[in-house]
Amino acid sequence: MPGLPLQTDAFVLVKRPPSDAFQGFNVFSPEHGALLIHQRISRKAATASVALDLFDEVSLRLESSNQGQTWFLQEARLVTRHADLGRSYETLRHASALAALVGRNNVHEDSRAQVAALLRSALAALARGARPDLIWFKSLFSFARDEGYPVKQEWLVSLTTEARALAEQFLYSPTPSHPSPSMDPDLPRLIRQLEDYLRDHTDILLE
């Protein structure tokens, strides 16, 4: 019986420990949401399919023998690879946190396209050298908003006037290309407040 085919673009969110023959990945597709895929580990010098890596945006041709519970990679074409994400611990930590956030939450089909766009822009900003905690703050707010939670109407208005003005500056101003040591030190406090709000008032899984 032929396997179920699937052609889709996706982001590699999690790289699982390899088995003897396969490397496992959790990926996020704008059309199909979360997918578990396996890529055969090639021992040949050349292969027709690119070896997937964490944070890659790729075009995939997949096949499933169990009605889509797991997928086996038939062919992969690299769209974008951000090799610079591993240049610093903080950049890698926040990129991994964003990937894990998307991976552990069941993104509603109506917001998958927005979440894919968020992943694309956030990873690109981190690769350019943007301040990692600022990208996490903006991404976390956007993710919650795109999932339908009233973070602008509830969380922002619950802040003091001074804190709200600062949060809005961080959220809505263009992201600088390089981190600035002089940026307001209150950003970590705002991040903690937003994370606490999401834990207490939403179903978003942060850990």
SVG drawing of the C-alpha trace seen along z (x, -y; Angstrom):
<svg xmlns="http://www.w3.org/2000/svg" viewBox="-9 -57 41 59">
<polyline fill="none" stroke="black" stroke-width="0.4" points="0.0,0.0 1.5,-3.3 2.3,-5.8 0.5,-9.1 2.4,-11.9 2.8,-15.5 4.6,-18.5 5.0,-21.5 7.4,-24.2 8.4,-24.1 10.7,-25.3 12.9,-22.9 12.1,-23.4 13.6,-20.4 16.4,-18.1 16.0,-14.7 18.7,-12.3 19.4,-10.1 18.8,-6.3 21.0,-4.0 19.4,-4.8 17.3,-8.0 17.5,-11.5 14.2,-12.8 12.9,-16.4 9.9,-18.3 8.9,-20.9 6.3,-23.5 4.4,-23.9 2.2,-27.0 -0.3,-24.7 -0.3,-21.6 1.1,-22.8 3.4,-20.5 4.8,-17.4 7.2,-14.7 9.6,-13.7 12.5,-11.3 15.4,-11.7 17.5,-8.7 21.1,-9.2 23.2,-9.0 26.7,-7.5 27.3,-8.4 29.5,-11.2 26.6,-12.8 22.9,-12.8 20.0,-14.2 18.5,-15.8 20.0,-18.4 20.7,-17.4 18.3,-19.3 19.5,-21.4 17.9,-23.3 16.1,-26.6 16.2,-25.7 13.3,-26.9 12.9,-24.1 10.7,-22.8 9.9,-19.1 8.5,-16.2 7.3,-13.7 5.6,-10.3 3.7,-8.6 2.7,-5.0 0.6,-5.7 -1.9,-8.3 0.3,-11.3 1.3,-10.4 5.0,-10.4 6.5,-11.3 9.6,-10.1 11.6,-12.6 11.8,-11.9 13.4,-15.1 14.4,-18.5 15.3,-21.8 16.9,-24.5 15.1,-27.8 17.0,-29.6 19.7,-28.6 20.8,-31.0 24.3,-29.7 25.1,-32.8 22.5,-31.8 25.1,-29.8 27.6,-32.6 26.6,-33.5 25.0,-31.6 22.2,-34.2 21.3,-34.3 21.1,-30.5 19.2,-30.3 16.5,-32.7 16.2,-31.2 15.8,-27.8 13.2,-29.2 11.1,-30.6 11.3,-27.3 10.3,-25.4 7.4,-27.8 6.0,-27.1 6.7,-23.4 5.0,-22.7 1.8,-24.7 -1.0,-23.5 -1.1,-26.5 -4.6,-27.1 -4.9,-26.6 -6.2,-30.2 -3.0,-31.7 -0.4,-29.3 0.6,-31.7 1.1,-34.5 3.2,-32.2 5.3,-31.1 5.9,-34.8 6.9,-35.5 9.4,-32.6 10.9,-33.9 11.3,-37.5 12.5,-36.7 15.1,-34.2 16.3,-36.6 16.6,-39.4 18.5,-37.2 20.9,-36.2 21.5,-39.9 22.6,-40.4 19.5,-42.0 19.3,-41.9 18.0,-38.4 15.8,-39.3 14.1,-42.0 13.3,-39.6 11.9,-37.1 9.7,-39.8 8.3,-41.0 7.9,-37.4 6.1,-36.2 3.7,-39.2 3.0,-38.5 2.6,-34.8 0.0,-35.3 -1.8,-38.0 -1.9,-35.8 -3.3,-33.0 -6.2,-35.2 -5.3,-36.3 -6.0,-40.0 -2.4,-40.9 -2.8,-44.4 -6.2,-45.0 -5.5,-43.3 -1.8,-42.9 -0.6,-46.2 -3.3,-48.3 -2.6,-46.6 0.9,-48.1 1.7,-51.5 1.7,-54.4 5.5,-54.5 5.9,-50.7 3.2,-50.7 5.0,-53.5 8.2,-51.5 6.6,-48.3 5.0,-49.9 8.3,-51.4 10.0,-48.0 7.1,-46.3 6.3,-48.7 9.6,-50.5 11.8,-49.0 14.3,-46.4 17.8,-47.7 20.3,-45.7 22.7,-45.4 22.2,-45.2 22.8,-48.3 24.2,-48.1 22.3,-51.4 18.9,-49.9 16.6,-50.2 17.5,-47.6 13.8,-47.3 13.2,-45.0 13.9,-41.8 11.3,-42.9 8.7,-43.4 9.5,-40.0 8.9,-38.4 5.6,-40.3 4.4,-39.2 5.5,-35.6 3.6,-35.6 0.5,-36.9 0.6,-34.2 1.0,-31.5 -1.9,-32.8 -4.4,-33.9 -3.7,-31.7 -3.2,-28.1 0.1,-28.9 2.8,-26.5 6.0,-28.4 7.9,-25.4"/>
</svg>
